[in-house]
Amino acid sequence: MPLLVRMINSMQRTDFHFDLPQELIAQRPTETRSASRMLVLDGADGSRRDLQFRDFPSLLKPPDLLVFNDTRVIPARVFGIKESGGRVEILLERALTATTALVHLKASKGLKLGAAVRLPGHQTARMLGRQGDLFHLQFTCDVASFFESHGEVPLPPYISRKPESADRERYQTVYSRAPGAIAAPTAGLHFDADIFAALEKRGIRHAFVTLHVGAGTFQPVRVGRRRRPPNA
């Protein structure tokens, strides 16, 4: 059995548990994207170097190729009120049609079939059914336009502050193009115009793909190991 397969088969969720002091979790980004800190691990000898992201281009050489995810984060979280008066948090997973969508929903007692939620802008969403953990909602308006006008950026759970207006652009990569993600491909947040200029100068090529990041990125791993099929 290959070494990598043996390593994966022996992994446990506890292998990824570690203490991260709250004071070491940045609650706001650096003023300059490429000024973020970067830890470099040498795969050959295991040595480590503490650098800044602006040093990243110096670690590459032709014919290296960088592939970037050009998805764009949408303001996917809104809050509404149930007919009973209870507060509801809606996190858009994806639009199905112009007026229907699958969402994650948080409420004190869930949402019954046919129940309505009052939303900002005098709009309403009605519960049509469930698809696993997701709620199928019918909106009285265009889904994409509604969230763009009334939604807020769903920051990662380790960010304890409330979203700010600046997050709408700062929580995007500089090359974001295709709206549809509810979270940024965070590794790309450190790239800026200076980094791209330095990469071009060194002859480093790049390409783009579009992969929308869903709400699953905020979820913890809950299963330790899945049972393998008998003949796997």
C-alpha positions in Angstrom: 0.0 0.0 0.0 1.5 3.4 -0.9 2.7 5.5 2.0 0.3 8.4 1.3 -2.7 6.0 1.4 -1.5 4.5 4.7 -1.1 8.0 6.2 -4.6 9.0 5.1 -6.1 5.8 6.4 -4.5 6.3 9.8 -5.7 9.9 10.2 -8.1 10.8 13.0 -10.0 14.0 13.6 -8.0 14.5 16.8 -4.9 14.9 14.6 -6.1 18.3 13.7 -7.0 19.6 17.1 -4.8 22.4 18.4 -5.1 25.4 20.6 -5.1 28.7 18.9 -5.2 31.7 21.3 -7.9 34.1 20.5 -5.5 37.0 20.6 -3.5 35.5 17.7 -6.6 35.4 15.3 -6.5 38.5 13.2 -10.0 40.1 13.3 -9.2 42.5 10.4 -7.0 42.2 7.4 -3.7 44.0 6.9 -3.9 47.3 5.2 -1.7 45.9 2.3 -2.7 42.4 1.2 0.8 41.2 0.5 2.1 42.4 3.9 0.6 39.3 5.5 2.9 36.9 7.3 3.9 33.7 5.6 5.4 30.5 7.0 7.6 28.6 4.6 8.3 24.9 5.2 11.1 23.2 3.3 9.8 19.8 2.3 13.3 18.4 2.0 14.8 19.1 5.4 11.8 20.3 7.4 13.3 23.7 8.1 10.9 26.7 8.5 11.2 30.3 7.6 9.0 33.2 8.7 8.5 35.5 5.8 5.9 37.9 4.4 3.7 37.1 1.5 5.5 39.7 -0.7 8.4 37.2 -0.7 6.2 34.6 -2.4 7.2 35.2 -6.0 10.9 34.6 -5.1 10.0 31.0 -4.2 8.8 30.2 -7.7 10.5 29.8 -11.1 9.5 28.8 -14.6 7.7 26.7 -15.7 5.7 27.0 -12.4 2.0 27.6 -13.0 -0.4 29.2 -10.5 -4.1 28.4 -10.8 -6.5 30.9 -9.2 -10.2 30.6 -8.3 -12.0 33.6 -9.7 -15.3 33.1 -7.8 -16.7 36.2 -6.2 -18.3 36.3 -2.7 -21.9 37.4 -2.5 -23.5 39.0 0.6 -25.2 35.8 1.4 -26.5 36.3 5.0 -29.8 38.0 5.8 -32.1 38.1 8.9 -35.8 37.9 8.9 -38.8 37.5 11.3 -41.2 34.5 11.5 -44.9 35.0 11.6 -44.7 34.1 15.3 -42.2 36.9 15.9 -39.1 34.7 16.2 -35.8 35.8 14.5 -34.5 33.8 11.6 -31.0 33.8 10.0 -30.8 32.8 6.4 -27.5 31.8 4.7 -27.9 31.4 0.9 -26.3 28.1 -0.4 -27.4 28.5 -4.0 -30.2 29.9 -6.1 -32.3 27.3 -8.0 -34.4 29.7 -10.1 -34.8 33.5 -10.2 -37.1 33.4 -7.1 -36.2 30.1 -5.3 -33.1 29.0 -3.4 -31.6 26.4 -1.1 -30.5 28.0 2.2 -29.2 27.2 5.6 -31.6 28.4 8.2 -31.2 29.1 11.9 -34.3 29.7 14.1 -35.3 28.9 17.6 -37.9 26.3 16.5 -37.0 25.7 12.8 -39.5 26.5 10.0 -42.6 24.5 9.1 -43.8 23.7 5.6 -45.6 26.7 4.2 -44.4 29.1 6.9 -43.4 32.6 5.8 -40.5 34.8 6.9 -40.7 38.5 6.7 -37.5 39.9 5.1 -35.9 43.4 4.6 -37.2 45.5 1.8 -40.8 44.4 2.4 -40.1 41.0 0.9 -41.1 37.5 2.1 -39.7 33.9 1.8 -42.0 30.9 2.1 -40.8 27.4 3.1 -41.4 24.9 0.3 -39.6 21.9 1.7 -36.3 20.4 2.8 -33.4 18.8 1.0 -31.3 17.2 3.7 -29.9 20.0 5.9 -31.0 22.7 3.4 -34.3 24.6 3.3 -36.1 25.2 -0.1 -37.5 28.7 0.0 -39.7 30.7 -2.4 -39.0 34.4 -2.5 -41.3 37.2 -3.5 -38.4 38.8 -5.4 -35.3 38.1 -7.5 -33.0 36.1 -5.2 -29.7 37.5 -6.5 -30.8 41.1 -6.5 -32.3 40.7 -3.0 -29.2 39.4 -1.4 -27.0 41.9 -3.2 -29.2 44.7 -1.8 -29.9 43.4 1.7 -27.4 40.7 2.5 -24.2 40.9 4.5 -20.9 39.1 4.0 -20.8 35.8 6.0 -17.4 36.1 7.7 -15.8 32.9 8.9 -16.8 31.7 12.4 -13.4 32.6 13.9 -14.0 36.2 13.1 -15.9 37.4 16.2 -16.8 41.0 15.0 -19.8 41.9 13.0 -19.4 42.4 9.2 -18.5 45.9 8.1 -19.2 47.7 4.8 -15.5 47.4 3.9 -15.7 43.6 4.0 -17.7 43.6 0.8 -14.6 44.3 -1.2 -11.8 43.4 1.2 -13.2 39.8 1.6 -12.8 39.4 -2.2 -9.7 38.4 -4.2 -8.5 41.2 -6.5 -9.2 38.9 -9.5 -12.8 37.8 -8.4 -15.1 37.8 -11.4 -18.0 35.2 -11.1 -20.5 35.9 -8.3 -21.6 32.8 -6.5 -19.5 32.0 -3.4 -20.5 32.6 0.2 -16.9 32.5 1.3 -13.7 33.7 -0.3 -11.0 31.3 -1.5 -8.9 32.7 1.3 -5.4 31.7 0.0 -5.9 34.2 -2.8 -6.7 37.2 -0.6 -3.0 38.0 -0.2 -2.4 38.6 -3.9 -2.4 42.2 -5.1 -1.2 44.1 -8.2 2.4 44.2 -6.9 2.5 40.4 -6.5 1.2 39.8 -10.0 3.8 42.2 -11.4 6.5 40.4 -9.6 5.3 37.0 -10.8 5.1 38.3 -14.4 8.7 39.6 -14.1 9.9 36.2 -13.0 8.0 34.5 -15.9 5.5 32.7 -13.7 2.3 31.8 -15.6 -1.2 31.7 -14.2 -4.7 30.5 -15.2 -8.2 30.8 -13.7 -10.9 28.4 -12.8 -14.3 29.1 -11.2 -15.3 27.1 -8.1 -18.0 28.6 -5.9 -17.3 28.0 -2.2 -20.4 26.9 -0.3 -21.4 27.0 3.4 -19.7 23.6 4.0 -16.4 25.5 4.3 -17.7 26.8 7.7 -18.6 23.4 8.9 -16.4 21.2 11.1 -15.5 17.6 10.1 -18.0 15.4 12.0 -17.1 11.9 10.8 -13.9 10.2 12.0 -13.8 7.6 9.3 -16.3 6.3 6.7 -16.8 2.6 6.4 -15.2 1.4 3.2 -17.2 -0.8 0.7 -16.3 -4.5 1.0 -14.5 -4.7 -2.3 -12.8 -1.3 -2.1 
